[in-house]
Amino acid sequence: MDMKVVCPYCGREFEVECVRGRRGRPRIEVDANKIRKLLKQYNNNKSVVAKILGISRPTLYRLLSMYGIR
């Protein structure tokens, strides 16, 4: 199921995929291209990117490591 996330800073909308995670909670899946695009747009500010995606910074760092993004 796709879900729209609105950036609290610029008001732009981004589409992310929401799937069921462990314990039946919704989990947002973000592909590497979306992360790269947001990092570039927000000057590599990981706190802002994590907030836009609705995830914690540690989760963002895990995704960066998983996708090999520096």
PDB file of N, H, CA, C and O in Angstrom:
ATOM      1  N   MET A   1       0.841  -1.162   0.000  1.00  0.00           N
ATOM      2  CA  MET A   1       0.000   0.000   0.000  1.00  0.00           C
ATOM      3  C   MET A   1       0.895   1.236   0.000  1.00  0.00           C
ATOM      4  O   MET A   1       1.805   1.339   0.823  1.00  0.00           O
ATOM      5  N   ASP A   2       0.653   2.155  -0.896  1.00  0.00           N
ATOM      6  H   ASP A   2      -0.086   2.071  -1.564  1.00  0.00           H
ATOM      7  CA  ASP A   2       1.431   3.386  -0.953  1.00  0.00           C
ATOM      8  C   ASP A   2       0.829   4.432  -0.028  1.00  0.00           C
ATOM      9  O   ASP A   2      -0.381   4.478   0.197  1.00  0.00           O
ATOM     10  N   MET A   3       1.706   5.265   0.497  1.00  0.00           N
ATOM     11  H   MET A   3       2.689   5.228   0.315  1.00  0.00           H
ATOM     12  CA  MET A   3       1.296   6.291   1.427  1.00  0.00           C
ATOM     13  C   MET A   3       2.049   7.563   1.080  1.00  0.00           C
ATOM     14  O   MET A   3       3.199   7.498   0.646  1.00  0.00           O
ATOM     15  N   LYS A   4       1.429   8.708   1.262  1.00  0.00           N
ATOM     16  H   LYS A   4       0.495   8.761   1.615  1.00  0.00           H
ATOM     17  CA  LYS A   4       2.107   9.976   0.986  1.00  0.00           C
ATOM     18  C   LYS A   4       2.601  10.573   2.293  1.00  0.00           C
ATOM     19  O   LYS A   4       1.887  10.596   3.296  1.00  0.00           O
ATOM     20  N   VAL A   5       3.836  11.054   2.262  1.00  0.00           N
ATOM     21  H   VAL A   5       4.416  11.035   1.448  1.00  0.00           H
ATOM     22  CA  VAL A   5       4.451  11.714   3.406  1.00  0.00           C
ATOM     23  C   VAL A   5       4.709  13.154   2.998  1.00  0.00           C
ATOM     24  O   VAL A   5       5.250  13.410   1.922  1.00  0.00           O
ATOM     25  N   VAL A   6       4.327  14.092   3.850  1.00  0.00           N
ATOM     26  H   VAL A   6       3.887  13.884   4.724  1.00  0.00           H
ATOM     27  CA  VAL A   6       4.516  15.511   3.553  1.00  0.00           C
ATOM     28  C   VAL A   6       5.711  16.030   4.341  1.00  0.00           C
ATOM     29  O   VAL A   6       5.798  15.832   5.553  1.00  0.00           O
ATOM     30  N   CYS A   7       6.625  16.690   3.651  1.00  0.00           N
ATOM     31  H   CYS A   7       6.554  16.850   2.666  1.00  0.00           H
ATOM     32  CA  CYS A   7       7.801  17.287   4.280  1.00  0.00           C
ATOM     33  C   CYS A   7       7.348  18.435   5.179  1.00  0.00           C
ATOM     34  O   CYS A   7       6.653  19.341   4.718  1.00  0.00           O
ATOM     35  N   PRO A   8       7.738  18.408   6.464  1.00  0.00           N
ATOM     36  CA  PRO A   8       7.322  19.490   7.361  1.00  0.00           C
ATOM     37  C   PRO A   8       8.017  20.817   7.065  1.00  0.00           C
ATOM     38  O   PRO A   8       7.587  21.860   7.557  1.00  0.00           O
ATOM     39  N   TYR A   9       9.073  20.791   6.277  1.00  0.00           N
ATOM     40  H   TYR A   9       9.423  19.944   5.877  1.00  0.00           H
ATOM     41  CA  TYR A   9       9.846  21.999   5.994  1.00  0.00           C
ATOM     42  C   TYR A   9       9.422  22.695   4.702  1.00  0.00           C
ATOM     43  O   TYR A   9       9.284  23.917   4.664  1.00  0.00           O
ATOM     44  N   CYS A  10       9.216  21.906   3.642  1.00  0.00           N
ATOM     45  H   CYS A  10       9.329  20.913   3.672  1.00  0.00           H
ATOM     46  CA  CYS A  10       8.897  22.537   2.359  1.00  0.00           C
ATOM     47  C   CYS A  10       7.473  22.255   1.887  1.00  0.00           C
ATOM     48  O   CYS A  10       6.999  22.884   0.940  1.00  0.00           O
ATOM     49  N   GLY A  11       6.786  21.312   2.542  1.00  0.00           N
ATOM     50  H   GLY A  11       7.171  20.802   3.310  1.00  0.00           H
ATOM     51  CA  GLY A  11       5.416  21.003   2.174  1.00  0.00           C
ATOM     52  C   GLY A  11       5.266  20.070   0.983  1.00  0.00           C
ATOM     53  O   GLY A  11       4.144  19.774   0.571  1.00  0.00           O
ATOM     54  N   ARG A  12       6.392  19.597   0.416  1.00  0.00           N
ATOM     55  H   ARG A  12       7.303  19.838   0.751  1.00  0.00           H
ATOM     56  CA  ARG A  12       6.316  18.677  -0.725  1.00  0.00           C
ATOM     57  C   ARG A  12       5.879  17.298  -0.264  1.00  0.00           C
ATOM     58  O   ARG A  12       6.149  16.893   0.867  1.00  0.00           O
ATOM     59  N   GLU A  13       5.198  16.579  -1.157  1.00  0.00           N
ATOM     60  H   GLU A  13       4.979  16.908  -2.076  1.00  0.00           H
ATOM     61  CA  GLU A  13       4.747  15.226  -0.859  1.00  0.00           C
ATOM     62  C   GLU A  13       5.683  14.205  -1.487  1.00  0.00           C
ATOM     63  O   GLU A  13       6.181  14.404  -2.595  1.00  0.00           O
ATOM     64  N   PHE A  14       5.916  13.113  -0.771  1.00  0.00           N
ATOM     65  H   PHE A  14       5.511  12.952   0.129  1.00  0.00           H
ATOM     66  CA  PHE A  14       6.716  12.001  -1.259  1.00  0.00           C
ATOM     67  C   PHE A  14       5.914  10.732  -1.058  1.00  0.00           C
ATOM     68  O   PHE A  14       5.249  10.571  -0.035  1.00  0.00           O
ATOM     69  N   GLU A  15       5.971   9.824  -2.031  1.00  0.00           N
ATOM     70  H   GLU A  15       6.512   9.954  -2.863  1.00  0.00           H
ATOM     71  CA  GLU A  15       5.275   8.556  -1.896  1.00  0.00           C
ATOM     72  C   GLU A  15       6.219   7.514  -1.336  1.00  0.00           C
ATOM     73  O   GLU A  15       7.355   7.377  -1.791  1.00  0.00           O
ATOM     74  N   VAL A  16       5.737   6.779  -0.343  1.00  0.00           N
ATOM     75  H   VAL A  16       4.815   6.890   0.026  1.00  0.00           H
ATOM     76  CA  VAL A  16       6.497   5.671   0.226  1.00  0.00           C
ATOM     77  C   VAL A  16       5.564   4.475   0.301  1.00  0.00           C
ATOM     78  O   VAL A  16       4.342   4.627   0.297  1.00  0.00           O
ATOM     79  N   GLU A  17       6.141   3.297   0.368  1.00  0.00           N
ATOM     80  H   GLU A  17       7.133   3.174   0.371  1.00  0.00           H
ATOM     81  CA  GLU A  17       5.339   2.091   0.447  1.00  0.00           C
ATOM     82  C   GLU A  17       5.194   1.691   1.904  1.00  0.00           C
ATOM     83  O   GLU A  17       6.181   1.621   2.636  1.00  0.00           O
ATOM     84  N   CYS A  18       3.978   1.433   2.320  1.00  0.00           N
ATOM     85  H   CYS A  18       3.176   1.490   1.725  1.00  0.00           H
ATOM     86  CA  CYS A  18       3.706   1.039   3.694  1.00  0.00           C
ATOM     87  C   CYS A  18       3.309  -0.435   3.686  1.00  0.00           C
ATOM     88  O   CYS A  18       2.362  -0.823   3.002  1.00  0.00           O
ATOM     89  N   VAL A  19       4.026  -1.246   4.440  1.00  0.00           N
ATOM     90  H   VAL A  19       4.796  -0.931   4.996  1.00  0.00           H
ATOM     91  CA  VAL A  19       3.736  -2.677   4.517  1.00  0.00           C
ATOM     92  C   VAL A  19       3.617  -3.066   5.984  1.00  0.00           C
ATOM     93  O   VAL A  19       4.002  -2.299   6.867  1.00  0.00           O
ATOM     94  N   ARG A  20       3.093  -4.242   6.240  1.00  0.00           N
ATOM     95  H   ARG A  20       2.780  -4.865   5.523  1.00  0.00           H
ATOM     96  CA  ARG A  20       2.979  -4.729   7.612  1.00  0.00           C
ATOM     97  C   ARG A  20       4.333  -5.253   8.075  1.00  0.00           C
ATOM     98  O   ARG A  20       4.952  -6.087   7.415  1.00  0.00           O
ATOM     99  N   GLY A  21       4.773  -4.757   9.202  1.00  0.00           N
ATOM    100  H   GLY A  21       4.270  -4.080   9.739  1.00  0.00           H
ATOM    101  CA  GLY A  21       6.030  -5.206   9.793  1.00  0.00           C
ATOM    102  C   GLY A  21       5.756  -6.253  10.854  1.00  0.00           C
ATOM    103  O   GLY A  21       4.674  -6.838  10.902  1.00  0.00           O
ATOM    104  N   ARG A  22       6.735  -6.480  11.695  1.00  0.00           N
ATOM    105  H   ARG A  22       7.613  -6.005  11.656  1.00  0.00           H
ATOM    106  CA  ARG A  22       6.551  -7.408  12.802  1.00  0.00           C
ATOM    107  C   ARG A  22       5.457  -6.889  13.718  1.00  0.00           C
ATOM    108  O   ARG A  22       5.257  -5.681  13.845  1.00  0.00           O
ATOM    109  N   ARG A  23       4.762  -7.801  14.347  1.00  0.00           N
ATOM    110  H   ARG A  23       4.925  -8.783  14.244  1.00  0.00           H
ATOM    111  CA  ARG A  23       3.684  -7.476  15.283  1.00  0.00           C
ATOM    112  C   ARG A  23       2.532  -6.736  14.611  1.00  0.00           C
ATOM    113  O   ARG A  23       1.729  -6.094  15.288  1.00  0.00           O
ATOM    114  N   GLY A  24       2.446  -6.822  13.290  1.00  0.00           N
ATOM    115  H   GLY A  24       3.099  -7.343  12.740  1.00  0.00           H
ATOM    116  CA  GLY A  24       1.327  -6.242  12.569  1.00  0.00           C
ATOM    117  C   GLY A  24       1.332  -4.734  12.442  1.00  0.00           C
ATOM    118  O   GLY A  24       0.370  -4.149  11.944  1.00  0.00           O
ATOM    119  N   ARG A  25       2.408  -4.093  12.889  1.00  0.00           N
ATOM    120  H   ARG A  25       3.189  -4.568  13.293  1.00  0.00           H
ATOM    121  CA  ARG A  25       2.487  -2.631  12.790  1.00  0.00           C
ATOM    122  C   ARG A  25       2.839  -2.228  11.370  1.00  0.00           C
ATOM    123  O   ARG A  25       3.585  -2.932  10.689  1.00  0.00           O
ATOM    124  N   PRO A  26       2.304  -1.096  10.917  1.00  0.00           N
ATOM    125  CA  PRO A  26       2.704  -0.617   9.588  1.00  0.00           C
ATOM    126  C   PRO A  26       4.187  -0.270   9.574  1.00  0.00           C
ATOM    127  O   PRO A  26       4.726   0.229  10.562  1.00  0.00           O
ATOM    128  N   ARG A  27       4.829  -0.533   8.470  1.00  0.00           N
ATOM    129  H   ARG A  27       4.392  -0.939   7.667  1.00  0.00           H
ATOM    130  CA  ARG A  27       6.250  -0.233   8.327  1.00  0.00           C
ATOM    131  C   ARG A  27       6.428   0.429   6.974  1.00  0.00           C
ATOM    132  O   ARG A  27       5.860  -0.009   5.974  1.00  0.00           O
ATOM    133  N   ILE A  28       7.218   1.485   6.954  1.00  0.00           N
ATOM    134  H   ILE A  28       7.679   1.841   7.767  1.00  0.00           H
ATOM    135  CA  ILE A  28       7.434   2.201   5.707  1.00  0.00           C
ATOM    136  C   ILE A  28       8.692   1.671   5.041  1.00  0.00           C
ATOM    137  O   ILE A  28       9.747   1.579   5.669  1.00  0.00           O
ATOM    138  N   GLU A  29       8.574   1.324   3.772  1.00  0.00           N
ATOM    139  H   GLU A  29       7.717   1.399   3.262  1.00  0.00           H
ATOM    140  CA  GLU A  29       9.741   0.903   3.004  1.00  0.00           C
ATOM    141  C   GLU A  29      10.143   2.045   2.082  1.00  0.00           C
ATOM    142  O   GLU A  29       9.328   2.578   1.329  1.00  0.00           O
ATOM    143  N   VAL A  30      11.393   2.399   2.156  1.00  0.00           N
ATOM    144  H   VAL A  30      12.055   1.965   2.767  1.00  0.00           H
ATOM    145  CA  VAL A  30      11.905   3.500   1.356  1.00  0.00           C
ATOM    146  C   VAL A  30      13.024   2.960   0.482  1.00  0.00           C
ATOM    147  O   VAL A  30      13.932   2.295   0.982  1.00  0.00           O
ATOM    148  N   ASP A  31      12.973   3.234  -0.811  1.00  0.00           N
ATOM    149  H   ASP A  31      12.236   3.774  -1.217  1.00  0.00           H
ATOM    150  CA  ASP A  31      14.040   2.745  -1.675  1.00  0.00           C
ATOM    151  C   ASP A  31      15.236   3.695  -1.646  1.00  0.00           C
ATOM    152  O   ASP A  31      15.122   4.850  -1.234  1.00  0.00           O
ATOM    153  N   ALA A  32      16.356   3.196  -2.082  1.00  0.00           N
ATOM    154  H   ALA A  32      16.449   2.258  -2.416  1.00  0.00           H
ATOM    155  CA  ALA A  32      17.620   3.934  -2.035  1.00  0.00           C
ATOM    156  C   ALA A  32      17.551   5.238  -2.823  1.00  0.00           C
ATOM    157  O   ALA A  32      18.122   6.244  -2.403  1.00  0.00           O
ATOM    158  N   ASN A  33      16.863   5.230  -3.951  1.00  0.00           N
ATOM    159  H   ASN A  33      16.399   4.412  -4.293  1.00  0.00           H
ATOM    160  CA  ASN A  33      16.783   6.445  -4.769  1.00  0.00           C
ATOM    161  C   ASN A  33      16.067   7.579  -4.043  1.00  0.00           C
ATOM    162  O   ASN A  33      16.468   8.739  -4.146  1.00  0.00           O
ATOM    163  N   LYS A  34      15.008   7.245  -3.308  1.00  0.00           N
ATOM    164  H   LYS A  34      14.683   6.304  -3.223  1.00  0.00           H
ATOM    165  CA  LYS A  34      14.294   8.277  -2.552  1.00  0.00           C
ATOM    166  C   LYS A  34      15.190   8.863  -1.472  1.00  0.00           C
ATOM    167  O   LYS A  34      15.190  10.073  -1.246  1.00  0.00           O
ATOM    168  N   ILE A  35      15.952   8.005  -0.809  1.00  0.00           N
ATOM    169  H   ILE A  35      15.952   7.022  -0.993  1.00  0.00           H
ATOM    170  CA  ILE A  35      16.857   8.487   0.238  1.00  0.00           C
ATOM    171  C   ILE A  35      17.925   9.383  -0.373  1.00  0.00           C
ATOM    172  O   ILE A  35      18.205  10.461   0.150  1.00  0.00           O
ATOM    173  N   ARG A  36      18.522   8.944  -1.476  1.00  0.00           N
ATOM    174  H   ARG A  36      18.294   8.067  -1.901  1.00  0.00           H
ATOM    175  CA  ARG A  36      19.558   9.761  -2.133  1.00  0.00           C
ATOM    176  C   ARG A  36      19.010  11.125  -2.549  1.00  0.00           C
ATOM    177  O   ARG A  36      19.659  12.154  -2.357  1.00  0.00           O
ATOM    178  N   LYS A  37      17.818  11.117  -3.115  1.00  0.00           N
ATOM    179  H   LYS A  37      17.291  10.282  -3.271  1.00  0.00           H
ATOM    180  CA  LYS A  37      17.189  12.360  -3.577  1.00  0.00           C
ATOM    181  C   LYS A  37      16.961  13.324  -2.410  1.00  0.00           C
ATOM    182  O   LYS A  37      17.256  14.515  -2.516  1.00  0.00           O
ATOM    183  N   LEU A  38      16.438  12.807  -1.305  1.00  0.00           N
ATOM    184  H   LEU A  38      16.198  11.840  -1.219  1.00  0.00           H
ATOM    185  CA  LEU A  38      16.188  13.655  -0.141  1.00  0.00           C
ATOM    186  C   LEU A  38      17.489  14.155   0.483  1.00  0.00           C
ATOM    187  O   LEU A  38      17.574  15.311   0.896  1.00  0.00           O
ATOM    188  N   LEU A  39      18.499  13.293   0.553  1.00  0.00           N
ATOM    189  H   LEU A  39      18.431  12.353   0.218  1.00  0.00           H
ATOM    190  CA  LEU A  39      19.786  13.725   1.110  1.00  0.00           C
ATOM    191  C   LEU A  39      20.382  14.855   0.277  1.00  0.00           C
ATOM    192  O   LEU A  39      20.920  15.823   0.815  1.00  0.00           O
ATOM    193  N   LYS A  40      20.277  14.718  -1.032  1.00  0.00           N
ATOM    194  H   LYS A  40      19.840  13.932  -1.469  1.00  0.00           H
ATOM    195  CA  LYS A  40      20.802  15.769  -1.911  1.00  0.00           C
ATOM    196  C   LYS A  40      19.999  17.059  -1.728  1.00  0.00           C
ATOM    197  O   LYS A  40      20.569  18.145  -1.625  1.00  0.00           O
ATOM    198  N   GLN A  41      18.686  16.929  -1.688  1.00  0.00           N
ATOM    199  H   GLN A  41      18.223  16.046  -1.772  1.00  0.00           H
ATOM    200  CA  GLN A  41      17.809  18.089  -1.574  1.00  0.00           C
ATOM    201  C   GLN A  41      18.023  18.835  -0.255  1.00  0.00           C
ATOM    202  O   GLN A  41      17.930  20.062  -0.218  1.00  0.00           O
ATOM    203  N   TYR A  42      18.308  18.106   0.821  1.00  0.00           N
ATOM    204  H   TYR A  42      18.383  17.109   0.790  1.00  0.00           H
ATOM    205  CA  TYR A  42      18.460  18.726   2.139  1.00  0.00           C
ATOM    206  C   TYR A  42      19.917  18.743   2.602  1.00  0.00           C
ATOM    207  O   TYR A  42      20.198  18.662   3.798  1.00  0.00           O
ATOM    208  N   ASN A  43      20.832  18.848   1.649  1.00  0.00           N
ATOM    209  H   ASN A  43      20.603  18.914   0.677  1.00  0.00           H
ATOM    210  CA  ASN A  43      22.262  19.018   1.932  1.00  0.00           C
ATOM    211  C   ASN A  43      22.808  17.988   2.916  1.00  0.00           C
ATOM    212  O   ASN A  43      23.570  18.325   3.822  1.00  0.00           O
ATOM    213  N   ASN A  44      22.413  16.740   2.730  1.00  0.00           N
ATOM    214  H   ASN A  44      21.794  16.467   1.994  1.00  0.00           H
ATOM    215  CA  ASN A  44      22.905  15.613   3.519  1.00  0.00           C
ATOM    216  C   ASN A  44      22.510  15.703   4.999  1.00  0.00           C
ATOM    217  O   ASN A  44      23.155  15.088   5.848  1.00  0.00           O
ATOM    218  N   ASN A  45      21.463  16.458   5.309  1.00  0.00           N
ATOM    219  H   ASN A  45      20.939  16.958   4.619  1.00  0.00           H
ATOM    220  CA  ASN A  45      20.997  16.591   6.690  1.00  0.00           C
ATOM    221  C   ASN A  45      20.138  15.376   7.037  1.00  0.00           C
ATOM    222  O   ASN A  45      18.954  15.317   6.704  1.00  0.00           O
ATOM    223  N   LYS A  46      20.757  14.419   7.708  1.00  0.00           N
ATOM    224  H   LYS A  46      21.719  14.468   7.979  1.00  0.00           H
ATOM    225  CA  LYS A  46      20.092  13.149   7.994  1.00  0.00           C
ATOM    226  C   LYS A  46      18.937  13.299   8.982  1.00  0.00           C
ATOM    227  O   LYS A  46      17.956  12.560   8.898  1.00  0.00           O
ATOM    228  N   SER A  47      19.041  14.229   9.901  1.00  0.00           N
ATOM    229  H   SER A  47      19.838  14.829   9.969  1.00  0.00           H
ATOM    230  CA  SER A  47      17.941  14.459  10.852  1.00  0.00           C
ATOM    231  C   SER A  47      16.681  14.907  10.123  1.00  0.00           C
ATOM    232  O   SER A  47      15.585  14.428  10.414  1.00  0.00           O
ATOM    233  N   VAL A  48      16.840  15.816   9.186  1.00  0.00           N
ATOM    234  H   VAL A  48      17.730  16.204   8.949  1.00  0.00           H
ATOM    235  CA  VAL A  48      15.697  16.313   8.413  1.00  0.00           C
ATOM    236  C   VAL A  48      15.120  15.198   7.546  1.00  0.00           C
ATOM    237  O   VAL A  48      13.903  15.022   7.488  1.00  0.00           O
ATOM    238  N   VAL A  49      15.982  14.449   6.877  1.00  0.00           N
ATOM    239  H   VAL A  49      16.971  14.592   6.924  1.00  0.00           H
ATOM    240  CA  VAL A  49      15.520  13.363   6.003  1.00  0.00           C
ATOM    241  C   VAL A  49      14.759  12.316   6.811  1.00  0.00           C
ATOM    242  O   VAL A  49      13.705  11.848   6.379  1.00  0.00           O
ATOM    243  N   ALA A  50      15.277  11.945   7.971  1.00  0.00           N
ATOM    244  H   ALA A  50      16.133  12.325   8.322  1.00  0.00           H
ATOM    245  CA  ALA A  50      14.592  10.968   8.819  1.00  0.00           C
ATOM    246  C   ALA A  50      13.216  11.489   9.228  1.00  0.00           C
ATOM    247  O   ALA A  50      12.238  10.741   9.215  1.00  0.00           O
ATOM    248  N   LYS A  51      13.142  12.752   9.586  1.00  0.00           N
ATOM    249  H   LYS A  51      13.937  13.359   9.597  1.00  0.00           H
ATOM    250  CA  LYS A  51      11.870  13.354   9.998  1.00  0.00           C
ATOM    251  C   LYS A  51      10.868  13.351   8.845  1.00  0.00           C
ATOM    252  O   LYS A  51       9.693  13.044   9.044  1.00  0.00           O
ATOM    253  N   ILE A  52      11.325  13.690   7.648  1.00  0.00           N
ATOM    254  H   ILE A  52      12.280  13.940   7.486  1.00  0.00           H
ATOM    255  CA  ILE A  52      10.452  13.692   6.470  1.00  0.00           C
ATOM    256  C   ILE A  52       9.894  12.298   6.215  1.00  0.00           C
ATOM    257  O   ILE A  52       8.715  12.143   5.897  1.00  0.00           O
ATOM    258  N   LEU A  53      10.746  11.285   6.355  1.00  0.00           N
ATOM    259  H   LEU A  53      11.704  11.410   6.613  1.00  0.00           H
ATOM    260  CA  LEU A  53      10.331   9.911   6.089  1.00  0.00           C
ATOM    261  C   LEU A  53       9.533   9.300   7.239  1.00  0.00           C
ATOM    262  O   LEU A  53       8.941   8.232   7.086  1.00  0.00           O
ATOM    263  N   GLY A  54       9.516   9.972   8.384  1.00  0.00           N
ATOM    264  H   GLY A  54       9.997  10.840   8.508  1.00  0.00           H
ATOM    265  CA  GLY A  54       8.776   9.450   9.532  1.00  0.00           C
ATOM    266  C   GLY A  54       9.472   8.297  10.213  1.00  0.00           C
ATOM    267  O   GLY A  54       8.826   7.426  10.796  1.00  0.00           O
ATOM    268  N   ILE A  55      10.810   8.288  10.137  1.00  0.00           N
ATOM    269  H   ILE A  55      11.335   8.995   9.664  1.00  0.00           H
ATOM    270  CA  ILE A  55      11.597   7.231  10.775  1.00  0.00           C
ATOM    271  C   ILE A  55      12.614   7.877  11.704  1.00  0.00           C
ATOM    272  O   ILE A  55      12.864   9.080  11.628  1.00  0.00           O
ATOM    273  N   SER A  56      13.198   7.066  12.583  1.00  0.00           N
ATOM    274  H   SER A  56      12.995   6.089  12.645  1.00  0.00           H
ATOM    275  CA  SER A  56      14.214   7.592  13.492  1.00  0.00           C
ATOM    276  C   SER A  56      15.553   7.706  12.767  1.00  0.00           C
ATOM    277  O   SER A  56      15.761   7.089  11.722  1.00  0.00           O
ATOM    278  N   ARG A  57      16.454   8.500  13.333  1.00  0.00           N
ATOM    279  H   ARG A  57      16.285   9.001  14.182  1.00  0.00           H
ATOM    280  CA  ARG A  57      17.789   8.610  12.732  1.00  0.00           C
ATOM    281  C   ARG A  57      18.512   7.265  12.726  1.00  0.00           C
ATOM    282  O   ARG A  57      19.135   6.919  11.722  1.00  0.00           O
ATOM    283  N   PRO A  58      18.448   6.481  13.835  1.00  0.00           N
ATOM    284  CA  PRO A  58      19.099   5.162  13.774  1.00  0.00           C
ATOM    285  C   PRO A  58      18.553   4.281  12.648  1.00  0.00           C
ATOM    286  O   PRO A  58      19.306   3.541  12.016  1.00  0.00           O
ATOM    287  N   THR A  59      17.250   4.362  12.402  1.00  0.00           N
ATOM    288  H   THR A  59      16.639   4.964  12.916  1.00  0.00           H
ATOM    289  CA  THR A  59      16.665   3.592  11.297  1.00  0.00           C
ATOM    290  C   THR A  59      17.200   4.090   9.967  1.00  0.00           C
ATOM    291  O   THR A  59      17.513   3.291   9.084  1.00  0.00           O
ATOM    292  N   LEU A  60      17.307   5.400   9.817  1.00  0.00           N
ATOM    293  H   LEU A  60      17.052   6.049  10.534  1.00  0.00           H
ATOM    294  CA  LEU A  60      17.873   5.952   8.582  1.00  0.00           C
ATOM    295  C   LEU A  60      19.307   5.475   8.402  1.00  0.00           C
ATOM    296  O   LEU A  60      19.695   5.091   7.299  1.00  0.00           O
ATOM    297  N   TYR A  61      20.098   5.493   9.470  1.00  0.00           N
ATOM    298  H   TYR A  61      19.782   5.805  10.367  1.00  0.00           H
ATOM    299  CA  TYR A  61      21.481   5.026   9.368  1.00  0.00           C
ATOM    300  C   TYR A  61      21.543   3.546   8.988  1.00  0.00           C
ATOM    301  O   TYR A  61      22.426   3.143   8.230  1.00  0.00           O
ATOM    302  N   ARG A  62      20.616   2.728   9.507  1.00  0.00           N
ATOM    303  H   ARG A  62      19.899   3.055  10.123  1.00  0.00           H
ATOM    304  CA  ARG A  62      20.576   1.308   9.111  1.00  0.00           C
ATOM    305  C   ARG A  62      20.265   1.184   7.619  1.00  0.00           C
ATOM    306  O   ARG A  62      20.873   0.373   6.920  1.00  0.00           O
ATOM    307  N   LEU A  63      19.312   1.994   7.132  1.00  0.00           N
ATOM    308  H   LEU A  63      18.818   2.653   7.699  1.00  0.00           H
ATOM    309  CA  LEU A  63      18.981   1.965   5.703  1.00  0.00           C
ATOM    310  C   LEU A  63      20.168   2.421   4.856  1.00  0.00           C
ATOM    311  O   LEU A  63      20.452   1.831   3.814  1.00  0.00           O
ATOM    312  N   LEU A  64      20.856   3.465   5.300  1.00  0.00           N
ATOM    313  H   LEU A  64      20.625   3.945   6.147  1.00  0.00           H
ATOM    314  CA  LEU A  64      22.032   3.947   4.568  1.00  0.00           C
ATOM    315  C   LEU A  64      23.079   2.849   4.474  1.00  0.00           C
ATOM    316  O   LEU A  64      23.671   2.639   3.415  1.00  0.00           O
ATOM    317  N   SER A  65      23.306   2.157   5.570  1.00  0.00           N
ATOM    318  H   SER A  65      22.826   2.329   6.430  1.00  0.00           H
ATOM    319  CA  SER A  65      24.281   1.065   5.580  1.00  0.00           C
ATOM    320  C   SER A  65      23.825  -0.077   4.672  1.00  0.00           C
ATOM    321  O   SER A  65      24.617  -0.628   3.907  1.00  0.00           O
ATOM    322  N   MET A  66      22.551  -0.423   4.762  1.00  0.00           N
ATOM    323  H   MET A  66      21.907   0.024   5.383  1.00  0.00           H
ATOM    324  CA  MET A  66      22.006  -1.519   3.960  1.00  0.00           C
ATOM    325  C   MET A  66      22.122  -1.230   2.463  1.00  0.00           C
ATOM    326  O   MET A  66      22.445  -2.124   1.680  1.00  0.00           O
ATOM    327  N   TYR A  67      21.860   0.021   2.064  1.00  0.00           N
ATOM    328  H   TYR A  67      21.598   0.747   2.699  1.00  0.00           H
ATOM    329  CA  TYR A  67      21.919   0.403   0.656  1.00  0.00           C
ATOM    330  C   TYR A  67      23.312   0.844   0.214  1.00  0.00           C
ATOM    331  O   TYR A  67      23.527   1.108  -0.969  1.00  0.00           O
ATOM    332  N   GLY A  68      24.259   0.926   1.146  1.00  0.00           N
ATOM    333  H   GLY A  68      24.085   0.711   2.107  1.00  0.00           H
ATOM    334  CA  GLY A  68      25.618   1.343   0.788  1.00  0.00           C
ATOM    335  C   GLY A  68      25.714   2.815   0.433  1.00  0.00           C
ATOM    336  O   GLY A  68      26.532   3.202  -0.401  1.00  0.00           O
ATOM    337  N   ILE A  69      24.885   3.639   1.061  1.00  0.00           N
ATOM    338  H   ILE A  69      24.220   3.325   1.739  1.00  0.00           H
ATOM    339  CA  ILE A  69      24.891   5.081   0.804  1.00  0.00           C
ATOM    340  C   ILE A  69      25.767   5.746   1.850  1.00  0.00           C
ATOM    341  O   ILE A  69      25.666   5.455   3.042  1.00  0.00           O
ATOM    342  N   ARG A  70      26.634   6.650   1.385  1.00  0.00           N
ATOM    343  H   ARG A  70      26.716   6.886   0.417  1.00  0.00           H
ATOM    344  CA  ARG A  70      27.512   7.365   2.329  1.00  0.00           C
ATOM    345  C   ARG A  70      27.093   8.783   2.484  1.00  0.00           C
ATOM    346  O   ARG A  70      27.716   9.532   3.236  1.00  0.00           O
TER     347      ARG A  70
END
